[in-house]
Amino acid sequence: MNVADAVKERFSVRAYLDKPLSKDTIYKLLDIVRLAPSGHNTQPWEVAVVMGQTKKRLTEKLTEAVKSRVERKYDYTYGSKDVPDFIKARRNACNVKVFEHKKIDPKVDKDKLQEHILENFRFFDAPAALILMRDKRLGEEAFVDIGIFAQTLMLTALEFGLATCPQTSVAAYAPIIHEQLNIPDEKMIVMTLSLGYPDMDSYINKLRMDRERVEDFTVFYE
Ligand SMILES: Cc1cc2nc3c(=O)[nH]c(=O)nc-3n(C[C@H](O)[C@H](O)[C@H](O)COP(=O)(O)O)c2cc1C
């Protein structure tokens, strides 16, 4: 698969086949992803690969926390009180599109909404959850490196017939992830990625999101 095709074909996959994913395959994937660039070649990414019984236990704890409305706590500042309107509009359009596709009226269908939220914490039943971390002592610039690493991972995964869903929702329960996986305090849980073989026949995986045109975000200085 060429790179342009990979970029065009990738999408956030939210249903996976019940097909085992081996540690060896994930290792081979990461052995390519580690070539991602980073500022001063610092390679600040750290990855926890969570599978099997550990993933089951983590999912149970996260689900329990969501259901009992445990306060969300990221390891970093998430969101802003000052989000500009054009971004709010895109965020809103994203939510509307997802809820329309899933036929959920979030104001009325409270049970469906809860289930929609909880799918994240089961990692959409993917066989593996990858937790991407960085050291808390680094500056904000390390987020750039983690983002590049994440996209490199998502694109390379396609080469293995694998699919991903990037998630920051799960990172909202950072204390539980630290506790369950024994992750030291100085590590920052940035995001997670569900990883597995996509169920391309599932209804949710028919969803495709829109994008702005080049003209809408680019200025050429000539
Ligand atoms: C940093 C980041 C965090 C995201 N968090 C979530 C999440 O918690 N749950 C989810 O279902 N999708 C999540 N997404 C997926 C986005 O909704 C998705 O990338 C966007 O709507 C574009 O759709 P596409 O990835 O299918 O092209 C996240 C994506 C990114 C890049």
The ligand as a MOL file (V3000), in Angstrom:
LIG
                    3D

  0  0  0     0  0            999 V3000
M  V30 BEGIN CTAB
M  V30 COUNTS 31 33 0 0 0
M  V30 BEGIN ATOM
M  V30 1 C -6.3210 12.7680 19.5680 0
M  V30 2 C -7.5920 12.0530 19.1570 0
M  V30 3 C -8.4890 11.6330 20.1190 0
M  V30 4 C -9.6450 10.9330 19.7710 0
M  V30 5 N -10.4610 10.4360 20.7600 0
M  V30 6 C -11.4940 9.6290 20.4070 0
M  V30 7 C -12.2400 8.9490 21.4050 0
M  V30 8 O -11.9840 9.0580 22.6030 0
M  V30 9 N -13.2580 8.1460 21.0030 0
M  V30 10 C -13.5580 7.9500 19.6780 0
M  V30 11 O -14.4860 7.2000 19.3740 0
M  V30 12 N -12.8660 8.5900 18.7040 0
M  V30 13 C -11.8290 9.4060 19.0360 0
M  V30 14 N -11.0770 10.0110 18.0580 0
M  V30 15 C -11.4080 9.8040 16.6520 0
M  V30 16 C -11.9340 11.0820 15.9740 0
M  V30 17 O -13.2820 11.2680 16.2890 0
M  V30 18 C -11.7210 10.9070 14.4560 0
M  V30 19 O -10.3530 10.8350 14.1850 0
M  V30 20 C -12.3100 12.0560 13.6450 0
M  V30 21 O -13.6980 12.1460 13.8240 0
M  V30 22 C -12.0340 11.8280 12.1480 0
M  V30 23 O -12.5460 10.5730 11.7510 0
M  V30 24 P -11.6430 9.4250 11.1510 0
M  V30 25 O -10.5370 9.1400 12.1220 0
M  V30 26 O -12.5710 8.2600 10.9980 0
M  V30 27 O -11.0890 9.9110 9.8460 0
M  V30 28 C -9.9290 10.7050 18.4020 0
M  V30 29 C -9.0170 11.1500 17.4330 0
M  V30 30 C -7.8670 11.7870 17.8030 0
M  V30 31 C -6.8810 12.1810 16.7290 0
M  V30 END ATOM
M  V30 BEGIN BOND
M  V30 1 1 1 2
M  V30 2 1 2 3
M  V30 3 2 2 30
M  V30 4 2 3 4
M  V30 5 1 4 5
M  V30 6 1 4 28
M  V30 7 2 5 6
M  V30 8 1 6 7
M  V30 9 1 6 13
M  V30 10 2 7 8
M  V30 11 1 7 9
M  V30 12 1 9 10
M  V30 13 2 10 11
M  V30 14 1 10 12
M  V30 15 2 12 13
M  V30 16 1 13 14
M  V30 17 1 14 15
M  V30 18 1 14 28
M  V30 19 1 15 16
M  V30 20 1 16 17
M  V30 21 1 16 18
M  V30 22 1 18 19
M  V30 23 1 18 20
M  V30 24 1 20 21
M  V30 25 1 20 22
M  V30 26 1 22 23
M  V30 27 1 23 24
M  V30 28 2 24 25
M  V30 29 1 24 26
M  V30 30 1 24 27
M  V30 31 2 28 29
M  V30 32 1 29 30
M  V30 33 1 30 31
M  V30 END BOND
M  V30 END CTAB
M  END
